[in-house]
Amino acid sequence: MFGYIERHFSRLYLLVFSIDFLVLISTSLITFKIVNGHSADIEHLRYAYLGFLYLTVFVFMSQIMLFISELYSIEKIQQKKWLILKCMFSFSIVSISLYLLIDNLPYFNCFIISMAACSSILLWRFIFYWIIPKLNIQQRVLFLGTNELSKMVVREMSTDTNPQFKVVGFVGEDPDQVGKRIVNPKVLGLIEDLESIIKKEKVEKLVVSFSQARGGFPINDLIRCKFNGLEIMELHTFYEKLRGKILLDGLRPSWLIFANGFKKNGWIRLEKRIFDIFLSVIGLFINLPVLIITALLIKLESDGPVVYKQERVGENGKTFDLYKFRSMGADAEKQTGPVWAGENDPRITRVGRFIRKVRIDEIPQMINVLKGDMSFVGPRPERPHFVGMLTAKIPYYDQRHSVKPGITGWAAVNYNYGATVEDAIEKLQYDLYYIKNISIFLDMVTILKTIAIVFGRRGAR
């Protein structure tokens, strides 16, 4: 489990999560003892049991709600008003939920404990946002190679508000470049200077993006660095950890062949199938009132079927009928043929616009999950017409069909709705990351991110 966590989250993220955990434990424990102090004299064992149960559930639910409220998006600093509002919303939900879940716990006590925890979290977060620019906790990174791919990655890293890494510079091949800034950091030296640069700059990670070096690839230099304890990563592997996607630019087939991951053994498939069935049954049961109301509204607004079927491409290229609530007028593509939905698409009905925004139109796909055509999490299924076009234009596009498509997915939660080939390329990079790192842990993270997007009503058209 720790390997999965380390793979998907940065040092800064884990630091904030850990301090939140300690703040929540200490604040809730102290406040619980204060507001329930009299209980210890009456029924000590019952008090101890109630306290343990409350603290466990409280901390667990609080950190989930903070995640859903996007308060662990450390790469962007939250405005104070939004930080306060999101924090208060999260702990209000937690206090109501705990009151309903745990018997014999007065709501006033739940509310006081939640607000005390909220105040503590806000206090430490304000301190964190003030002090983080002054701390030097970023990993120091050196880039070996000055090609366009290295420049592009460093340029992208420079846009981060709270960067995980500090790029100390480049090691190049051209003597004329030494001392010059090619993006923002300078070229610090040549290959023969590599070891001295690493010591001088206290480099923790070496990112290699090297092509056709004079005299060949610097194997001996890299072996010495490796045996001296330096972490060395190929640029695509580094970018995968940095952005949670696999960079297609310059990607060689050998990287995909020899990279760790892409495991889809019988145990993983069984885990996912049990997880899918459980979530779909629970989801359909909980959403039954929503399904009935949505069906009535669609029927009242326009003629045509409430739920429509559309052919999509699934695992191993097999097609299946996907179920969705109808959000457009009947026969919306009669004149145009298959086209992607656009911004403010006139074909979308008023009810359709709302249900697409909050993802209600996707709920019938839980039936597809129960049937085995789809998983709860996976690449979004595309229509055969677009699959044929995109496979011809985008390398590795067909590999997204090596797993079952999903109601939600890693691409869906990290990238807004796309309606161009460029958007399809961007989403494929996230889909390949998901396929490479497929696990129940990543599925749970994706579902929590989906809930955050539904709350924020972002990304759909």
C-alpha positions in Angstrom: 0.0 0.0 0.0 2.8 2.4 0.9 4.3 1.8 -2.6 1.0 2.9 -4.2 0.8 6.0 -2.0 4.4 7.0 -2.7 3.8 6.5 -6.4 0.8 8.8 -6.7 1.4 11.5 -4.1 4.3 14.0 -3.6 6.4 14.6 -0.5 4.5 17.8 0.2 1.1 16.1 -0.2 2.1 13.3 2.3 3.5 16.0 4.7 0.2 17.9 4.7 -1.9 14.8 5.0 0.2 13.5 8.0 0.0 16.8 9.8 -3.7 17.0 9.2 -4.0 13.5 10.7 -2.1 14.5 13.9 -4.1 17.8 14.2 -7.4 16.0 13.9 -6.4 13.3 16.4 -5.2 15.7 19.0 -7.9 18.3 18.7 -10.8 15.8 18.6 -9.4 13.8 21.5 -9.0 16.9 23.7 -12.4 18.4 22.7 -14.1 15.0 23.1 -12.8 14.7 26.7 -13.9 18.2 27.5 -17.5 17.9 26.2 -18.0 14.4 27.4 -15.9 14.6 30.6 -18.8 13.6 33.0 -19.2 10.3 31.1 -15.9 9.0 32.5 -17.2 8.9 36.0 -20.4 7.1 35.1 -19.5 4.4 32.6 -15.8 4.4 32.0 -15.8 1.4 29.6 -18.7 2.8 27.6 -17.0 6.2 27.4 -13.7 4.7 26.3 -15.4 2.6 23.6 -17.5 5.6 22.4 -14.4 7.8 22.3 -12.4 5.3 20.3 -15.2 4.7 17.8 -15.9 8.4 17.4 -12.2 9.3 16.9 -11.6 6.6 14.4 -14.7 7.4 12.3 -14.2 11.2 12.7 -10.6 11.3 11.5 -11.4 8.9 8.6 -14.4 10.9 7.4 -12.7 14.3 7.9 -9.8 13.5 5.7 -12.1 12.0 3.0 -14.1 15.2 3.1 -11.0 17.4 2.9 -9.9 15.4 -0.1 -13.3 15.7 -1.8 -13.3 19.4 -1.1 -9.9 19.6 -2.9 -8.1 20.8 0.1 -5.3 18.4 -0.7 -4.6 20.0 -4.0 -1.3 21.3 -2.7 -0.1 22.5 -6.1 -2.5 25.5 -5.9 -2.7 27.8 -2.9 -6.4 28.2 -1.8 -7.8 31.8 -1.4 -8.5 32.3 2.3 -12.3 32.7 1.8 -12.5 29.4 -0.2 -10.3 27.6 2.3 -12.6 28.7 5.2 -15.8 27.9 3.3 -14.6 24.5 2.1 -13.3 23.6 5.5 -16.5 24.6 7.3 -18.6 22.7 4.7 -16.5 19.6 5.1 -16.7 19.5 8.9 -20.4 20.3 8.9 -21.0 17.2 6.7 -18.9 15.2 9.1 -20.7 16.3 12.2 -24.1 15.5 10.7 -23.0 12.2 9.5 -21.5 11.2 12.8 -24.6 12.2 14.7 -26.6 9.9 12.4 -24.1 7.0 12.5 -23.2 6.8 16.2 -25.9 6.3 18.8 -26.1 8.2 22.1 -23.9 11.0 20.8 -25.6 14.4 21.2 -25.5 16.6 18.0 -24.2 19.6 20.0 -21.1 17.5 21.0 -20.5 16.4 17.4 -20.8 20.0 16.2 -18.4 21.4 18.9 -15.8 18.7 18.1 -16.1 19.3 14.4 -15.8 23.0 14.7 -12.8 22.7 17.0 -11.1 20.5 14.5 -12.1 22.9 11.6 -10.5 25.8 13.5 -7.3 23.8 14.2 -7.0 22.7 10.5 -7.5 26.3 9.3 -5.0 27.7 11.8 -2.3 25.2 10.7 -3.1 25.6 7.0 -2.7 29.4 7.2 0.7 28.9 8.9 1.5 26.3 6.2 0.7 28.7 3.3 2.7 31.4 4.9 5.8 29.3 5.7 5.9 26.9 2.7 7.7 29.5 0.4 10.4 29.8 3.1 11.0 26.1 3.5 13.4 24.2 1.3 11.7 20.8 1.1 11.8 20.5 -2.7 13.8 17.7 -4.2 16.8 19.1 -6.1 16.8 17.8 -9.7 19.4 17.9 -12.4 18.5 17.3 -16.1 21.0 15.4 -18.2 20.3 16.5 -21.7 19.2 19.7 -23.3 16.9 18.5 -26.0 13.4 20.0 -26.7 11.7 17.4 -24.5 13.7 18.4 -21.4 13.1 22.1 -22.1 9.3 21.4 -22.4 9.1 19.5 -19.1 11.2 22.1 -17.2 9.1 24.9 -18.7 5.9 23.1 -17.6 7.3 22.6 -14.1 8.0 26.4 -13.8 4.2 27.1 -13.9 3.6 25.1 -10.6 2.6 27.3 -7.6 4.0 24.8 -5.1 6.5 22.8 -7.1 7.6 19.4 -5.8 11.0 19.7 -7.4 13.6 22.4 -7.8 15.5 22.2 -11.1 19.1 23.2 -10.4 20.1 23.2 -14.0 21.1 21.1 -17.1 24.1 19.1 -18.1 24.6 19.4 -21.9 26.7 18.3 -24.8 27.5 21.6 -26.4 30.4 23.6 -24.8 28.9 26.8 -26.3 25.8 26.4 -24.1 27.6 26.2 -20.8 26.6 29.1 -18.5 23.6 30.0 -20.7 19.9 29.9 -19.6 18.1 27.7 -22.1 14.7 27.9 -20.2 15.3 29.4 -16.8 18.0 27.2 -15.1 21.4 27.4 -16.8 23.5 24.7 -18.4 25.9 24.0 -15.6 28.5 22.0 -17.5 29.2 19.0 -19.8 29.1 15.3 -19.2 32.6 15.1 -17.8 31.5 17.6 -15.1 28.5 15.5 -14.1 29.8 14.2 -10.8 31.3 17.5 -9.6 28.0 19.3 -10.5 26.0 16.7 -8.5 28.1 17.2 -5.4 28.2 21.0 -5.7 24.5 21.4 -6.3 23.5 18.7 -3.7 21.4 16.9 -6.4 18.9 14.3 -5.2 17.5 13.2 -8.5 19.0 13.0 -12.0 16.6 13.0 -14.9 18.0 11.6 -18.1 16.8 12.8 -21.5 19.9 12.2 -23.6 20.1 11.7 -27.4 23.2 11.0 -29.5 25.8 12.2 -27.1 29.3 12.8 -28.5 31.3 9.7 -27.8 28.1 7.7 -27.0 25.8 7.4 -24.0 27.6 8.2 -20.7 27.1 4.7 -19.2 30.1 4.7 -16.9 29.3 8.1 -15.4 25.7 7.1 -14.7 26.8 3.8 -13.1 29.1 5.6 -10.7 26.3 8.0 -9.8 23.9 5.1 -9.2 26.3 3.3 -7.0 26.9 6.5 -5.0 23.2 6.4 -4.1 21.8 9.0 -6.5 18.3 8.4 -7.8 18.3 8.3 -11.6 15.1 8.4 -13.7 14.4 8.4 -17.4 12.5 11.6 -18.4 9.2 9.8 -19.2 9.3 7.9 -15.8 10.0 11.2 -14.1 7.1 13.0 -15.9 4.8 10.1 -15.1 5.3 10.7 -11.3 5.3 14.5 -11.8 2.0 14.7 -13.6 0.1 11.4 -13.2 0.2 10.7 -17.0 2.5 9.1 -19.5 4.0 11.6 -21.9 3.5 10.6 -25.5 6.0 13.0 -27.0 9.2 11.1 -27.7 7.9 7.9 -26.1 9.7 4.8 -27.3 8.0 1.4 -27.5 10.9 0.0 -25.5 9.9 2.2 -22.5 6.4 0.7 -22.5 7.8 -2.8 -22.9 10.3 -2.6 -20.0 8.4 -0.3 -17.7 7.0 -1.7 -14.4 3.3 -2.0 -14.2 0.6 -2.9 -16.7 -0.3 -5.9 -14.4 -3.8 -7.3 -15.0 -3.5 -10.7 -13.4 -6.5 -12.8 -12.2 -6.4 -11.4 -8.7 -6.6 -7.8 -9.8 -9.5 -8.6 -12.1 -11.3 -10.4 -9.3 -10.8 -7.5 -6.9 -12.1 -5.0 -9.5 -15.1 -7.2 -10.3 -16.1 -7.5 -6.7 -15.6 -3.8 -6.2 -17.6 -3.0 -9.3 -20.6 -5.1 -8.3 -20.6 -3.8 -4.8 -20.5 -0.1 -5.9 -23.1 -0.6 -8.7 -25.6 -2.3 -6.4 -25.2 0.3 -3.7 -25.2 3.1 -6.3 -28.4 2.0 -8.0 -30.1 1.5 -4.6 -29.1 5.0 -3.2 -29.9 6.7 -6.5 -33.3 5.1 -7.0 -35.3 8.3 -6.2 -32.9 10.3 -8.5 -33.5 7.8 -11.3 -37.3 8.1 -11.0 -37.4 11.9 -10.8 -34.9 12.3 -13.7 -36.9 9.9 -15.9 -40.1 11.9 -15.2 -38.4 15.2 -16.0 -37.0 13.9 -19.3 -40.3 12.5 -20.3 -42.2 15.7 -19.5 -39.7 18.0 -21.3 -39.4 16.2 -24.7 -40.5 13.2 -26.7 -38.3 10.2 -27.1 -36.9 7.5 -24.9 -35.9 8.3 -21.3 -32.8 6.0 -21.5 -31.1 5.6 -24.8 -28.6 3.0 -26.0 -25.4 4.0 -27.9 -22.8 1.6 -29.4 -19.4 2.0 -27.7 -16.1 0.2 -27.9 -15.1 -1.9 -24.9 -12.4 -4.2 -23.7 -10.4 -5.9 -26.5 -12.2 -3.8 -29.1 -15.6 -5.5 -28.5 -18.6 -3.2 -29.0 -21.5 -3.0 -26.5 -24.6 -0.9 -25.9 -24.0 1.8 -23.4 -27.0 3.1 -21.4 -27.5 6.8 -20.6 -30.3 9.1 -19.7 -31.2 11.0 -22.8 -29.8 14.6 -22.5 -30.4 15.7 -26.1 -33.5 15.9 -28.3 -34.6 12.7 -30.0 -32.6 11.9 -33.2 -30.1 14.6 -32.3 -27.5 13.3 -34.8 -30.0 12.6 -37.6 -28.7 15.5 -39.7 -25.0 15.7 -38.6 -24.0 12.0 -38.0 -21.7 11.2 -35.1 -20.1 14.4 -33.6 -18.7 15.3 -30.3 -20.8 17.5 -28.0 -19.6 21.1 -28.0 -19.7 23.9 -25.5 -23.3 25.1 -25.1 -24.4 22.5 -27.6 -27.9 23.5 -28.9 -28.9 19.9 -29.1 -28.8 19.5 -25.3 -32.2 20.0 -23.5 -32.6 22.1 -20.3 -32.9 19.0 -18.2 -30.1 17.4 -20.1 -27.8 20.3 -19.4 -28.3 19.9 -15.7 -28.0 16.1 -15.5 -24.8 16.2 -17.7 -23.3 18.8 -15.4 -23.9 16.8 -12.2 -23.2 13.4 -14.0 -26.8 12.0 -13.4 -26.9 11.0 -17.0 -24.2 8.4 -16.3 -26.1 6.6 -13.5 -27.7 4.0 -15.9 -24.2 2.8 -16.8 -24.1 1.0 -13.5 -26.3 -1.6 -15.3 -23.5 -1.9 -17.9 -21.1 -2.5 -15.0 -23.4 -5.3 -13.5 -23.5 -6.9 -17.0 -19.7 -6.9 -17.2 -19.4 -4.6 -20.2 -17.8 -1.9 -18.1 -16.0 -1.3 -14.8 -16.7 1.5 -12.4 -13.3 3.1 -13.1 -11.5 2.9 -16.5 -11.0 4.8 -19.7 -14.2 6.4 -20.9 -15.7 4.2 -23.8 -15.7 5.9 -27.2 -17.9 5.3 -30.2 -16.6 3.1 -33.0 -16.6 6.0 -35.5 -14.2 8.1 -33.3 -12.1 5.0 -32.3 -11.3 4.3 -35.9 -10.3 7.9 -36.6 -8.3 8.4 -33.4 -6.5 5.0 -33.7 -5.3 6.1 -37.2 -4.0 9.4 -35.9 -2.7 8.7 -32.3 0.0 6.2 -31.4 -1.0 3.6 -28.8 -4.6 4.8 -28.8 -5.9 1.2 -29.3 -4.1 0.2 -26.1 -6.8 1.9 -24.0 -9.0 -1.0 -24.9 -6.8 -3.5 -23.0 -9.0 -2.9 -19.9 -12.7 -2.4 -19.4 -14.0 1.1 -20.0 -15.3 3.0 -16.9 -18.2 5.2 -15.8 -15.4 7.5 -14.5 -11.7 7.4 -15.1 -8.3 8.9 -14.3 -8.5 10.9 -17.5 -12.0 12.1 -16.7 -11.0 13.5 -13.2 -7.8 15.1 -14.4 -8.9 16.6 -17.7 -12.0 18.4 -18.8 -14.4 17.1 -21.5 -12.6 17.1 -24.8 -13.9 17.4 -28.3 -10.7 17.5 -30.5 -7.9 15.1 -31.5 -5.6 17.2 -29.2 -7.9 16.5 -26.3 -8.0 12.8 -27.1 -4.2 12.8 -27.0 -4.2 14.4 -23.6 -6.8 12.0 -22.2 -4.9 9.0 -23.6 -1.8 10.0 -21.6 -3.9 9.8 -18.4 -5.6 6.5 -19.6 -2.1 4.9 -20.2 -1.1 6.0 -16.7 -4.2 4.3 -15.2 -3.6 1.1 -17.2 0.0 1.0 -16.1 -0.8 1.6 -12.4 -4.2 -0.2 -12.2 -5.2 -1.0 -8.7 -8.1 -0.8 -6.3 -6.3 2.0 -4.5 -6.1 4.1 -7.7 -9.8 3.3 -8.3 -10.8 4.7 -4.9 -8.7 7.8 -5.4 -10.4 8.3 -8.8 -13.9 7.9 -7.3 -13.2 10.4 -4.5 -11.9 12.9 -7.2 -15.1 12.2 -9.2 -17.2 13.1 -6.2 -15.2 16.4 -5.8 -15.9 17.2 -9.5 -19.6 16.5 -9.1 -19.7 18.8 -6.1 -17.9 21.5 -8.1 -20.0 20.8 -11.2 -16.9 20.9 -13.4 -15.8 19.3 -16.7 -19.1 18.1 -18.4 -20.8 19.5 -21.5 
